[in-house]
Amino acid sequence: MTSEQRVLVIGGGLAGLRLAARLGPGAAVTVLGEETHAPYNRVLLAEVLAGRYAPEVTALPAPGPALRRGVRAVRIDRADRAVHCDDGSVERYGTLVLATGSNPVLPPLRGLFAPDGRELPEGVHAFRTMDDCLALAAAVRPGLRAVVIGGGLLGVSATRALAARGAQVVLAQQAERLMERQLDADASALLRDHLTALGVEIHTECRVRGLTTTGAPPRGASSPGRVPAGPAGARRGASSPPRPSSVPPPATAGGTPRGSAPDPAPQTPARLNTPVRVPPGQGPRRVTGVELADGYRLDADVVVLACGVRPRVGLAQAAGLEVRKGVVVDGRLRTSDPRVHAIGDCAEHDGRVYGLAGPALEQADALAAVLRGDDAEYTGTRALTRLTLPTAGGPGPFDLAAFGDPTPLPGDDVLRLADATRRTYRKVVLRGDRLVGGVLLGELSTVGALARTWEGDEFLTAPHDPFHLLTDDGGH
C-alpha cells in the first residue's frame, strides 16, 4: 500500500479500529463510526452491566483523527469509489473495508412491535451496544423481575450480570441445554447448577410466543395479568420449583399481576423514560410479561433479547456485492469487488461467519498485511470461548472455557476428569493424534497449553498416554 492510497473503513468497532492501528499513522485511513460513544470493547459490556467496570474502562486505544464518530454510511457507489453518509458528506476511497459488524436478532414475537411501528416496548432491550448496556443498567434495581430470552453465551452473560445486580432473573432457552454450541450436556448441567445457585430460574426447551404490554395488546394476545389456569410446575425444563412469576398469577384490584416476590420497599416498577403510570392503551407501550408457547406467562419489568446476532450486510447487498450469510471474502479478505474488503462479524470466510472478537482481530491483522503488500492470507481462526461467572458466597468465580467441537464423532477418543466436590470438569476430544475440542469448567490451569495445542493443530506428543492433556501443564 502506498502512502497515497486512501483506505476507507466503514465501522468503528474492534475490527475497524484494529485495522487502522495496524496500518499505522502514516497511512491515509478514515474510519466511519456510527456510534457517538468513544470506541469501546464490546466483550466487556456484561461487566459494565454487572457494575464491576465503569464504562470508561472498556475504552479502546484512541484512534485519533482517523475516526469520524456519529457518522453512518448509507450508500456505496462502487463506480465512483465513494461512500455517501447520513450527514450529507461523501468519502472517496481507493480501498474500501466493510467492518459493519452485526445486529441483534429480534425474534418474531407477538407483541414485540406495534402493528404500525418498529419501536420496542419500554422495558424490552437488546444487549449489543453501549447504549443497550447503559439503558439496562439504569433500569436494574434489587427485586426487578427480568426475563432473558436466549441461553447462549450472550444470554448467560446478561443473566449473571443482572443477577449480580440483585434482579430476579428468569432465563428462557429454546434449546435443550444452555450454551449448546460450546458445551456438552455434562458441562451445561454444571453451568445450570451454578446459575441456579445465584438465584436464577432456568427453563430449557422453552419456546417464547409473545410479550404482553400496558398498551393495547395485539389481536389474539392475552391481556396483562391473565394466563391459562394450570398446575404449578407444569412446564418442561424448570431447574427449580417455579416461583409465582412462572405460574398463573392472581391480579390486584387494579388488574396488575403480582410478581414472584414483593419489592424490598414500596415503589413502582423500574421504568426507563416513563415518569408516570400510563393507563392501558394510552401512551408508550411497556412490557409486563412474556408469554410461553405452553400458555403460561412470566411477569417481567424488563425483557432482554439475547437471541444471537446477524451480520450487517445491507450496504453490501445494495452495492451488488456477493452476500450469503455474510459478505463473502476470499483468503485475502476481498469481496466480489477486489477494491472492497470485509472483516469482522459481517464477513463470511470459507462458509463461516465467526461473530467473535478473536477472529475479527486476526482478520484485521491479516488485511493490514495484505494492504501493506505482504504475501499474507487469512486461513481461518480456531476460536476459544471463555466466561467468568461470580460465585454466590463461594471462594471465587466460576470459570469456563470451550474450544473446538466438544461432541465426539464415531471413533473419537474422549477423556473426562470430574470432581463433584470441587465442581470441576475437564473433557477433551481426540481424533487420532489430534486434539479437536474440549471443555473445562471450574479449573482452567490447563487451558493455555490445551488452547495452544489445538490452535496450532499440533500432533500430540504422547498419544499412547493421553491423560497428560488434563494435567496442570496440558501435556507440555
N, C-alpha and C positions, 0 to 999 in steps of 0.2 A: 504494500500500500504506500503510495506516495503521500507527501505532506499536503498536496493539493487535492487529494481525493476526499470528497465530502461524504461522511458517513452519517446517516440519519437513523436514529433508533426510536421506534415507537414503543414506549413502555418504560417507566421509571422505577421498575421493581428490581428485585435481586439480580435477575439475568441481565437486564439492560445496563444497569449501573456497573456490574462486574465487567461487562464488555468494554464500556467506556474507560474504566480504570485500567484494564489490561492494554488497551491501545495507547494509553499514555497521554500526558498533557500536550505533546507536540502534534497529536492527530487532530484533524478537523472533524470533531464529533459534536452532534447536537442530540440530546435526549428529550423526547416529549413525554412528560409525566402527567397523567390525568388527575391524580390526587393532589390536593393542595398541601397535605402534610409533608413535613420533611421526610425523606426516604427512610423506611424502616424495614426491619427484618420480620416478615410475616410469621415466621416459625415461632416467634416469642409472644404472639398475641394472647395465647392462653395464659401465659404468666402475668400479663397485664390484667386480664380479666380476673385472675385469682387474687390480685392485689400484691403479688410478690415483686413485680417490677413496675416502676413508673414508665409512662410511655416513652420518655426520652432515652431510657436505657436501650430501647430497641433500635435506636438510630443507626443507620448505615454511614460509612465514611462520607463526608461532604463531597459532592461531585463537582462543586464549583460552578462556573458559568455554563458548563455544558448542558445542565438540566434546566428545562423550562417547565416549571410546576404549574399545575392547574390548566393545562392545555390538552385538549382532546383532538386527536386526528379523526377526521370524518370522511375523507376520501383520498384514495391513492390514484394518481394519474401516471400510469406507467409510461405512456408515450412521451409525456413531458418531463418525466422523472421529478415529480413534485407531489407533495402531500398537503392537502388543504385541511386547515384546523378550524375548530369551532369559534375561535375569536376573529376569524376572517384572514388570518395570516396564511402564507404559503411558504413551505420549506422545500428547497430544492435538494436533490441528493445525487451522488454518484453511486453510492451503495446504500440500499435500504435494508434495515434489520427490523423484523417484527418480533417484539418481545411483549406481546399484548396480554400474556398471562391467561387466566381462566376466570369464569364466572361461577358463582354458586348455583347448584341445581335447585330450582324451585319445583317441588313435586306437584303433580296435578291434584291438589286437594280441594274438595268442595268448600267454598267459603274463603279460600285464600285471597281471591280478588273479587271485588265488586263487579257486577255484570258490565258496568260502563267504565271501568278503570283498571289500572295496573299498580295501584298503591297497596302495599301490605298493610293489614290492620295494625293499629298501635299495639305494641307488645310482641309482635312477631319479628324475629331478627334472623338474617343470615349471619354467618360468622366467618367473614372473609377479609374485611378491611379494618383499618384502624377506626374508622367511623363506626362500623358494626360493633367493634370491641368496646369503644367508649360509650356507645348507647346502651349496651348491655350492662356495663359496669355501673352506669348511672341508675339503672333500674333495679339492680340487685340489692336486697336487704335480707336480714335473717328472717326466715319463715316464708319468704316468697315462694310461690308454687311455680316451678319451672318444669316444662316438658321439653326434652331434647329428642328430636326425631332424627334417627340415624346413629348406628352404633359402630361406625368405622373409626379410624384414627382421629378425625376431626370431631366426631360426636363424643368420643371418650374424653378427649382433651377438654372440650367445652363442659362436659358433665363434671369432671373432677374440679374444674375451676369454679363453677357455680356452687358445688358442694362445699368447697373451701371457704366461700363467702357466706355460708350459712343458709343457702336456699334449700328448700325441699325439692329434690330433683327426681323426676321420673324419666328414665331412658327407654325409648321405644325403638326396637330394632326389628326390621322385617326379616332378616336372615336368622338362621337357627343359632348363631353364636355371635359374640362381639368380635370385631376386628377379624372377620372371617378371611380376609385376603392375606393377612400377615400371620395369624396364629392358628395352630391346630386346636383340636377340641379340648385337650387337657390344659393347654396354656390359657385358652379363652375362659375355661371354667375357673381357673385361679384368678384371672383378671376380674371376672364377675364377682367372685367372693370378696375380692379386695374393695371393689366399688360398693358392694352391699354393706361392708363394714364401715364405709364412710357415710352411710345413711341413704344411699341411692336405691331407689326402687327400679328394678330392671324387668323389662318384658321383651323376650325374644319371640320370633315367629309371630310378630305382632304388626298387622297392617293398619296404617292410619288412613281413615276415609276422608276426614274433613275437619274444619275448625268451626267453632261457634263464636259469635261475636256479639257485642252490645248493639250493633246496628241491625237493620232489617235483615234477617237470615235469608240466604239463597233459597230458592224454591226447592222444597223437599228436605231441607235441613231441619234438624231438631232444634227446638227452642232452647235458649240457655237455661241450664239447670234441670233439664229433663233428659232422662236416659231410660231405656227399657229396663223393666224390672228383671232381676235375675239373681241367682245365688252368688254370694260373695266369693271371689276367687275362682270364678268360672273360666277366666281366660287362661290360655296356654302360656307357659314360659315365665310366670311370675317367680322371681327369685326369693320372695319372702311373702308372708301373708299380706294380702293387699290392704293398703291404707284406705281410709274413707275416700281419698281422692280418686280411687280407681274402681269404686263401686257406685251404684246408683245413689246420688246424694239427695238428702232432703233439701227443701228450699226454705229460705227465710220468708217472712211475711212479704217482703218486697220482691220476692222471686229470684233473689241472688243465691246461687248454690253455695252451700257451706263446703269449705275445703277440708283437707286432710288433717289440719291441726290449727288451733287458734293462733293468731299473731301474738308475739310476746307482749305487746301493748296495744290498746285500741288504736287503730289507724286504718286509713283507707288503703286499698291495694296500691302497690307501687305503680307509678304512671310515668310515661315519657311525654312531655309537652302536653299534658292533659290536666290543667289545674282544677277543673270542676267535674263532677259526675254528669255524664250525658245520658238523658233518657233513651231507652231503646228506640232505634230507628232515626235518631237525630244526631247530627254532628259526626265526628270521625268514628270509624269503627274501631273497637278494641276487642282483642281476643279474650274469651272467657273459658274456653275449653278445647279439648282435642277429642274428636270422635273416632272410635276404632271400628274396624270392619265387623266385629262381632256384636256391635250395638252398644258397648259400654263407652263411657266418657271419662276423660281425665280433666279435672279442674285445672286451670292454668292462668296465672297472671302474665307469664312470659312463655313464649314458644321459640325454641332455637331450631332452625332448619340446618341440619348438618348431613345433607344427603349427597355429598360429593360435589365435584366441580366439573365444568365442561369447558374445553378450550375456547377462547375468544377468537373466532375465525371470520367474523362478519366483514372486516375490512379486506381480508384476503379473498374471500368469496366474491365480494363486489368488484374487486380488481381483476378477477378472472384467474387467480392462481389455483393450483390443484389443492383441493381440500378433501380429506376423508374424515377420520376422527379429528385430526388436527391439520395444520398446514404441512403438507408433505415436503420433507427435505431429504437430501442425499448425505453422503459422508462428509461433504464439505459444507453442510448445512445450507445448501442452496435450495430455493424453491423451484417451481417450474419456470420462473424467470431468473436467469443467472445473476441478475443485478439485485435480486431480493433474497434475503436470507431470513431464517426464523430460528429462534432459540427459546428455551424455557417451556412453560406449561402449554403454549399454543402450538408447539412443534411436534410433528409426528415423524419419528425416525425409525426406519425398518419396521413399520407397522405398529409402533408403540408410542403412546403418549405417557410420559412419566408422571407429571404433576407433583414433583418433589423438588426440594431445594438443591439437593446434591447434583442430580443430573442437569439442572438449569445452570449451575456454576460451571460444571465440566463443559457444557456446550458453549458457554460464553468464552471460556479459556480456549477451546478448540477454534472457535470462529475468529478470535483475536489473532491466533497464529496464522490462520488462513488469510486474513486480510493483510497481515504483515508480509505475506508472500512465502511463508514457511511451507514445507511439504508436510502438512498436518491433515489429519482426518479424524472425525468423531466416529467411534465404533460402538457406542452404547455405554451405558452405565450400569454397574451392579450396585444397586442402592440398598443401604441399610436403614431400617426404621428403628428409632429409639424413642422412648417415652418414659418420663419420670412422674410418678403419682405420689401425692402426700399420703402419709400413714396416720390413721386416726389413733392417737395415743400410743403409737408404736415407737420403736427406737430410731427409725429413719425412714426415708422414702422407699417406695416400691418401684423398682426399675424393670423395664422390659426392653428387649432388643430382638429383632427378627430380620432375617436376610434370606434371599433366595426363595425356594419353594419348600415349605415345611411338610408338604403332602407327598409321601413316597410313591413311586411307581413300582409295579411288579419287578422284583429282582433287586431293588434297592436295599441297602442295609440301614437300619435305624438304631441309634443309640440314645438312651434316655437315662438321666440321673435325676431323681426327685427326692426331696426331703420334706415330708409333710410338716415336721416340727418347725423348721426354719422357713417353710413356704417358699422353697426354691425349686426351679425346674430348668433342666437343660436337655436339649434334644438337638441332634444333628442328623442329617440325611446324607448318606454316602452312595455314590453311583460309581462302582468300580473303585478307582483310586482317586476320585474327585469328591470334593465337598460341594453339595448342590443346594443346601439350605439348612437353616437352623433357627431355633427359638430359645431364648434364655429369659427367665423371669427371676427376680429377687436377688440374683447373684450374677454380676456381669464381669467378673475378673478375667474371664477367658475371651470376652467378646472382641477385644482388639486383635488378638492373634487369629481368632477364627475369621474375622472380617478380612484380614489381610490375605489369608489363605484362599478365601472364597473370591474376593475381588480380583486377585491375581490369577485365579483359575489354576492354582498350583497343584502339582502331584503331591499326594500325601506321602510324608517321609517314612511312615511305618504303617502301611495299610493292613498288615497282619495283626497289629495291636492297636486298633482304632480308639480305645478308651482314653488314650493320651490326649485326644482332642478336647476332652471335657475336664482335664486337669487345669490347674491355675495358669499354666503357660500356653494353653491351647495347642500343645504339641510342638512348640518351638523351644 
